[in-house]
Amino acid sequence: MRPVSICLWSPWGLLLCLLLCSLCSGSPSPSTGPEKKAGSQGLRFRLAGFPRKPYEGRVEIQRAGEWGTICDDDFTLQAAHVLCRELGFTEATGWTHSAKYGPGTGRIWLDNLSCSGTEQSVTECASRGWGNSDCTHDEDAGIICKDQRLPGFSDSNVEHHLQVEEVRLRPAVGWGRRPLPVTEGLVEVRLPDGWSQVCDKGWSAHNSHVVCGMLGFPGEKRVNTAFYSRGTAGAAAGGACVRVTSAIGWQIPAASERAEPRDLRVPLLAQRQQHSFGLHGVACVGTEAHLSLCSLEFYRANETTRCPGGAPAVVSCVPGPLYTASSGQKKQQQSKPQGEARVRLKGGAHPGEGRVEVLKAGTWGTVCDRKWDLQAASVVCRELGFGSAREALSGARMGQGMGAIHLSEVRCSGQESSLWKCPYKNITAEDCSHSQDAGVRCNLPYTGVETKIRLSGGRSRHEGRVEVQVGGPGHLHWGLICGDDWGTLEAMVACRQLGLGYANHGLQETWYWDSGNITEVVMSGVRCTGTELSLDQCAHHSTHITCKRTGTRFTAGVICSETASDLLLHSALVQETAYIEDRPLHMLYCAAEENCLASSARSANWPYGHRRLLRFSSQIHNLGRADFRPKAGRHSWVWHECHGHYHSMDIFTHYDILTPNGTKVAEGHKASFCLEDTECQEDVSKRYECANFGEQGITVGCWDLYRHDIDCQWIDITDVKPGNYILQVPEVWGFRMAGDAFSEEANRRFERYPGQTSNQII
């Protein structure tokens, strides 16, 4: 498999005066300052929506006292320039369509807006007229302005509205180095003036659910606020102390424990007057993807009394399976029975993102992006153990799937435990195509693992020798990783930990990269499954370091990429074309030369007798976001005279025959006789063709077909007894192993390295 987020508005707005005489003047020159001349009397402007920065968002206009939006039909960057200047910014850097910042409410004031970009007011642009639109709020336009204000711009006539930009949990006990992620603590929100705390008066479980979702956690749990309030009083009195027991909680030590040498005692909370409250009156429904979408009340700057009789809001979150804070939690979760997964993410370069795929009637399919929104995306994210959705993706942003499209027009409230519990529409092939596959980006907990690893010596931040940080507090230092057995799975984990996406290469020799002053090898024997979040979670030697080849030249390195291929076998075609053939040995000399028969064929009575072969067609689709290319360049391809073709890879994939209990009884392999674009989707052009020593590979959106009647497109089952068996395609090379699939640019870079043919990838 694949290596294998306020209903109050931003403060910018402007009341513009209409000078009727200017309507008689010629075309205005581009605005270079704050002066507003023509056109916007009675209009106000603001940016709204989520997720966004103060200089971007859904653009909204207030006319005749009513706020409304602009349709994205015919919207251009020139119109965004005009609107950004209306808001006091110098220019636009981009614009968005299809309600990227969420659908607005009220009127759609403008449609088919057409500006040259030089207008001083949006009223000078052509449109269908105020309030005349055939759009819905799913087509609301957004703008992204340059974060630079017009000199002297004044928005004094506009009411300033605060917005929550970020949320964090501050542990109640600020003692020592605490494991990450932090799952319990005081809620703090970042306002324009800095971080502030939230008054707990009226705080609800719905509020906690929203906060935990923003921080990357699927759920919340009750917290004993009495401990916190008791701790506050004790701290004020200077007496109460506790023993820190974990990253997420504390407890008063029992009398029998107080003599333990490790019994570390610290004050619980600072005195209450040290709290800086900036927010109260939080009222969430619980389905919001961000706290800014809840009803919020902010303290005014001149308020002297804040949160009287209250305390800071405290939240405790439950981490998903990937982020459990202790082995005890892991064991507890692993002991729970796990049902068959019916939702998964594919095509994403990072955890918690990808194309949404669902299982129906034993077949995986995709979801159409019609009416796909943050509520539905958040249900998917929480179901998979992440937080709420940071972004609901449409238009196959995470690559196109294949096969069935199971769901369309999914309408979730946000409270459902599974996407399958949301209302949806069954569709036909004419209703939707894979170019409309839905995807998500989920909020993830902050783990800090990216601070424990770095790359050195590479020509870009995506490549280099891997260095890891080891040691305890006060003795942290950087070191190298032994290159022995370092391969794709380990490189996948390293690239994921670095936040750099997929692994194009896992290198065992890095002598062509300068190691600087780091020469000590601090980790060896690294063996990963490929799903870990950091190298620390992989099996490895950290105390008794052993390397077969010593020296910095034989240390581990990686080349990472944000894009990769994703190859998938068309299983239905295998079932449709499978049959058994008894083939005489005298017709299998070429197959034997290319190792396409079982090992027992070596002792057969050649050329007499036969071999029993399970034959089937193999259609390999590239569903990723980068072309699949063989690792080795043409200079290392091997010519096979018998069949008259080049092998660009010794083994492209394996085929295994298993008993129902999983015992392997036969195996075959598919060599890369010729990797090419046999067929492609309608809008994709072929790029790879094997004829005349041409380039080999599979383009995104294309597939490579090996028919059942081609030599070696089989499994030798001569030694298999009659019975029921399972045909399995193990996860090797390109099949659901995007880490081995190279982008074209990465392949060119790799071929320039001297000695790359000796680098063992698997």
Backbone hydrogen bonds, N-H to C=O, Kabsch-Sander energy under -0.5 kcal/mol:
donor,donor_aa,acceptor,acceptor_aa,energy
4,V,1,M,-0.7
7,C,292,S,-0.6
7,C,294,C,-0.5
10,S,47,L,-1.6
13,G,11,P,-0.6
16,L,14,L,-0.7
16,L,40,S,-0.8
16,L,43,L,-0.9
19,L,17,C,-0.6
19,L,37,K,-0.7
20,L,18,L,-0.7
22,S,19,L,-1.7
23,L,20,L,-1.5
24,C,21,C,-1.5
25,S,22,S,-1.3
37,K,35,E,-0.5
40,S,17,C,-0.5
42,G,16,L,-0.6
43,L,40,S,-2.1
44,R,62,Q,-1.4
46,R,60,E,-2.0
48,A,58,R,-2.1
50,F,101,Y,-1.5
56,E,53,K,-1.9
57,G,143,I,-1.9
58,R,48,A,-3.4
59,V,141,A,-1.4
60,E,46,R,-2.6
61,I,68,G,-2.1
62,Q,44,R,-2.6
63,R,61,I,-0.6
63,R,66,E,-2.5
64,A,42,G,-0.5
66,E,63,R,-1.8
68,G,61,I,-2.2
69,T,107,R,-2.0
70,I,59,V,-0.5
71,C,110,L,-2.9
72,D,139,E,-2.2
75,F,72,D,-1.7
80,A,76,T,-1.6
81,H,77,L,-2.2
82,V,78,Q,-1.7
83,L,79,A,-2.2
84,C,80,A,-2.7
85,R,81,H,-2.0
86,E,82,V,-1.8
87,L,83,L,-1.3
88,G,85,R,-1.2
89,F,84,C,-2.8
90,T,148,Q,-2.3
93,T,144,I,-3.3
94,G,144,I,-1.5
96,T,142,G,-2.3
99,A,140,D,-2.0
100,K,97,H,-0.7
102,G,99,A,-2.1
107,R,67,W,-0.7
109,W,69,T,-1.5
109,W,107,R,-0.8
110,L,69,T,-1.2
113,L,73,D,-0.6
114,S,126,A,-3.0
124,E,121,S,-1.7
125,C,122,V,-1.4
126,A,114,S,-2.0
128,R,111,D,-1.8
131,G,109,W,-2.7
132,N,109,W,-0.5
132,N,129,G,-1.9
133,S,131,G,-0.8
139,E,136,T,-1.9
140,D,137,H,-1.3
141,A,70,I,-2.9
142,G,96,T,-2.0
143,I,57,G,-2.4
144,I,94,G,-2.7
145,C,55,Y,-2.8
146,K,91,E,-3.0
148,Q,146,K,-3.2
150,L,88,G,-2.7
153,F,150,L,-2.1
158,V,155,D,-1.7
165,E,163,Q,-0.6
165,E,190,R,-2.1
166,E,190,R,-0.6
168,R,188,E,-2.4
170,R,186,L,-2.5
174,G,172,A,-0.6
178,R,176,G,-0.6
185,G,315,V,-2.1
186,L,170,R,-2.7
187,V,313,A,-2.6
188,E,168,R,-2.6
189,V,196,S,-2.8
190,R,166,E,-2.4
191,L,189,V,-0.7
191,L,194,G,-3.0
194,G,191,L,-2.3
196,S,189,V,-2.7
197,Q,276,S,-3.4
198,V,187,V,-1.0
199,C,279,L,-2.5
200,D,311,A,-2.6
203,W,200,D,-2.2
208,S,204,S,-1.8
209,H,205,A,-2.4
210,V,206,H,-1.9
211,V,207,N,-2.4
212,C,208,S,-2.9
213,G,209,H,-2.0
214,M,210,V,-2.1
215,L,211,V,-1.6
216,G,213,G,-1.2
217,F,212,C,-2.9
219,G,318,V,-1.0
221,K,316,S,-2.5
225,T,223,V,-1.5
227,F,224,N,-1.1
228,Y,224,N,-0.8
229,S,225,T,-2.8
230,R,226,A,-2.7
231,G,227,F,-2.3
232,T,228,Y,-2.2
233,A,229,S,-2.1
234,G,230,R,-2.5
235,A,231,G,-2.8
236,A,232,T,-2.2
237,A,233,A,-1.9
238,G,234,G,-1.1
239,G,234,G,-2.2
242,V,266,V,-1.4
243,R,251,Q,-1.7
244,V,242,V,-0.5
244,V,264,L,-0.8
245,T,249,G,-0.9
246,S,249,G,-1.1
251,Q,243,R,-1.3
257,E,254,A,-1.4
258,R,254,A,-0.7
258,R,255,A,-0.9
260,E,257,E,-1.8
263,D,260,E,-1.6
264,L,262,R,-1.7
266,V,242,V,-1.4
268,L,240,A,-0.6
274,Q,271,Q,-2.2
275,H,272,R,-2.2
277,F,275,H,-0.6
278,G,197,Q,-2.5
279,L,197,Q,-1.2
280,H,297,E,-3.2
283,A,295,S,-2.4
293,L,290,H,-1.9
294,C,291,L,-1.9
295,S,283,A,-1.7
296,L,294,C,-0.5
297,E,280,H,-1.9
299,Y,278,G,-1.3
303,E,300,R,-1.8
306,R,304,T,-0.6
310,G,307,C,-2.0
313,A,198,V,-2.9
315,V,185,G,-2.4
316,S,221,K,-0.6
317,C,183,T,-3.5
318,V,219,G,-2.7
323,Y,320,G,-1.7
324,T,321,P,-0.8
330,K,326,S,-1.9
331,K,327,S,-2.8
332,Q,328,G,-2.1
333,Q,329,Q,-2.5
334,Q,330,K,-2.8
335,S,331,K,-1.6
336,K,332,Q,-0.6
336,K,333,Q,-0.9
339,G,337,P,-0.6
344,R,357,E,-2.4
346,K,355,R,-2.1
348,G,353,E,-0.5
353,E,350,H,-1.1
354,G,440,V,-2.0
355,R,346,K,-5.0
356,V,438,A,-2.2
357,E,344,R,-2.7
358,V,365,G,-2.7
359,L,342,R,-2.1
360,K,358,V,-0.5
360,K,363,T,-2.7
363,T,360,K,-1.8
365,G,358,V,-2.6
366,T,404,A,-1.9
367,V,356,V,-0.7
368,C,407,L,-3.2
369,D,436,Q,-2.1
372,W,369,D,-2.0
377,A,373,D,-2.5
378,S,374,L,-2.5
379,V,375,Q,-1.7
380,V,376,A,-1.8
381,C,377,A,-2.4
382,R,378,S,-2.7
383,E,379,V,-2.2
384,L,380,V,-1.5
385,G,382,R,-1.5
386,F,381,C,-2.7
387,G,443,N,-2.3
388,S,213,G,-1.2
390,R,441,R,-2.9
391,E,5,S,-1.4
391,E,441,R,-1.9
393,L,391,E,-0.6
393,L,439,G,-2.3
396,A,437,D,-2.0
397,R,394,S,-0.6
399,G,396,A,-1.8
406,H,366,T,-1.6
406,H,404,A,-0.6
407,L,366,T,-1.2
408,S,425,K,-1.2
409,E,370,R,-0.6
410,V,370,R,-0.5
411,R,423,P,-2.6
412,C,410,V,-0.5
421,K,418,S,-1.6
422,C,419,L,-1.7
425,K,408,S,-3.1
431,D,428,T,-1.4
432,C,428,T,-0.8
436,Q,433,S,-2.1
437,D,434,H,-1.3
438,A,367,V,-2.8
439,G,393,L,-2.4
440,V,354,G,-2.1
441,R,391,E,-2.1
442,C,352,G,-3.0
443,N,388,S,-2.8
447,T,445,P,-0.7
451,T,448,G,-1.6
452,K,449,V,-1.5
453,I,450,E,-0.7
454,R,467,E,-2.3
456,S,465,R,-1.7
463,E,460,S,-1.5
464,G,558,V,-1.9
465,R,456,S,-3.1
466,V,556,A,-2.2
467,E,454,R,-2.8
468,V,479,G,-2.3
469,Q,452,K,-2.2
470,V,477,H,-2.7
475,H,472,G,-2.5
477,H,470,V,-2.2
479,G,468,V,-2.2
480,L,520,E,-3.2
481,I,466,V,-0.6
482,C,523,M,-2.9
483,G,554,F,-2.3
486,W,483,G,-1.8
488,T,761,I,-2.3
491,A,487,G,-2.4
492,M,488,T,-2.7
493,V,489,L,-1.6
494,A,490,E,-2.2
495,C,491,A,-2.7
496,R,492,M,-2.1
497,Q,493,V,-2.8
498,L,494,A,-2.0
499,G,495,C,-0.7
499,G,496,R,-0.9
500,L,495,C,-2.7
501,G,495,C,-0.5
502,Y,561,S,-2.8
504,N,502,Y,-0.6
504,N,559,I,-3.0
505,H,559,I,-1.5
507,L,505,H,-0.5
507,L,557,G,-2.7
510,T,553,R,-2.2
511,W,553,R,-0.7
513,W,510,T,-1.9
518,I,515,S,-1.6
519,T,517,N,-0.7
522,V,480,L,-2.5
522,V,520,E,-0.6
523,M,480,L,-1.1
524,S,541,H,-1.8
527,R,539,A,-2.7
537,Q,534,S,-1.2
538,C,535,L,-1.4
539,A,527,R,-1.7
541,H,524,S,-3.7
542,S,540,H,-0.5
545,I,543,T,-1.0
550,T,548,K,-0.5
554,F,551,G,-1.4
555,T,552,T,-1.2
556,A,481,I,-2.6
557,G,507,L,-2.1
558,V,464,G,-2.2
559,I,505,H,-1.5
560,C,462,H,-3.6
561,S,502,Y,-2.1
567,L,734,G,-1.7
568,L,621,H,-2.5
570,H,619,Q,-2.4
571,S,569,L,-1.4
573,L,570,H,-0.5
574,V,570,H,-1.2
575,Q,571,S,-1.9
576,E,572,A,-2.0
577,T,573,L,-1.8
578,A,574,V,-1.2
579,Y,615,R,-2.1
581,E,613,L,-2.6
583,R,581,E,-0.7
583,R,611,R,-2.7
585,L,609,G,-2.3
586,H,607,P,-0.8
587,M,584,P,-1.6
588,L,585,L,-2.3
592,A,588,L,-2.4
593,E,589,Y,-2.2
594,E,590,C,-1.7
595,N,592,A,-1.6
596,C,591,A,-2.7
601,A,598,A,-1.9
602,R,599,S,-1.6
603,S,600,S,-0.9
604,A,601,A,-1.3
606,W,604,A,-1.8
608,Y,605,N,-2.2
611,R,583,R,-2.4
613,L,581,E,-3.1
613,L,611,R,-0.6
614,L,715,I,-2.9
615,R,579,Y,-3.0
615,R,613,L,-0.7
616,F,713,Q,-1.0
618,S,706,Y,-2.9
620,I,618,S,-0.5
620,I,704,D,-2.8
621,H,568,L,-2.7
621,H,619,Q,-0.6
622,N,702,C,-2.3
623,L,566,D,-3.5
623,L,621,H,-0.8
625,R,564,A,-2.8
626,A,564,A,-0.6
628,F,698,I,-2.7
629,R,627,D,-0.5
632,A,648,S,-0.5
636,S,633,G,-1.8
637,W,634,R,-1.5
638,V,647,H,-2.1
640,H,645,H,-3.0
641,E,639,W,-0.7
644,G,640,H,-1.7
645,H,640,H,-1.5
647,H,638,V,-2.9
648,S,646,Y,-0.6
648,S,672,S,-1.2
652,F,670,K,-3.6
653,T,670,K,-1.3
655,Y,668,G,-2.7
656,D,728,Q,-3.0
657,I,666,A,-3.1
658,L,656,D,-0.5
658,L,726,I,-3.0
659,T,663,T,-2.5
662,G,659,T,-2.5
665,V,657,I,-3.0
666,A,657,I,-1.2
668,G,655,Y,-3.2
670,K,653,T,-3.3
671,A,669,H,-0.6
672,S,649,M,-1.8
673,F,671,A,-2.0
676,E,674,C,-0.7
677,D,688,Y,-2.0
678,T,676,E,-1.2
678,T,703,W,-1.7
679,E,703,W,-1.5
681,Q,701,G,-2.2
684,V,681,Q,-2.0
689,E,695,E,-0.9
693,F,690,C,-0.8
694,G,690,C,-1.0
697,G,675,L,-1.9
698,I,628,F,-1.9
701,G,622,N,-2.3
702,C,699,T,-2.2
703,W,679,E,-2.5
704,D,620,I,-2.3
706,Y,618,S,-2.9
707,R,705,L,-0.6
710,I,707,R,-1.6
713,Q,710,I,-2.0
714,W,712,C,-1.7
715,I,614,L,-1.6
717,I,612,R,-2.1
717,I,715,I,-0.8
718,T,612,R,-0.5
720,V,717,I,-1.8
726,I,658,L,-3.1
728,Q,656,D,-2.9
728,Q,726,I,-0.6
732,V,730,P,-1.8
735,F,732,V,-1.7
736,R,567,L,-1.6
736,R,734,G,-1.0
737,M,734,G,-1.0
740,D,737,M,-2.1
741,A,738,A,-1.1
742,F,629,R,-0.6
747,N,743,S,-2.3
748,R,744,E,-2.0
749,R,745,E,-2.3
750,F,746,A,-2.5
751,E,747,N,-2.0
752,R,748,R,-0.8
752,R,749,R,-0.9
753,Y,750,F,-1.7
756,Q,753,Y,-1.1
758,S,755,G,-1.4
759,N,756,Q,-1.7
760,Q,758,S,-0.6
761,I,759,N,-0.5
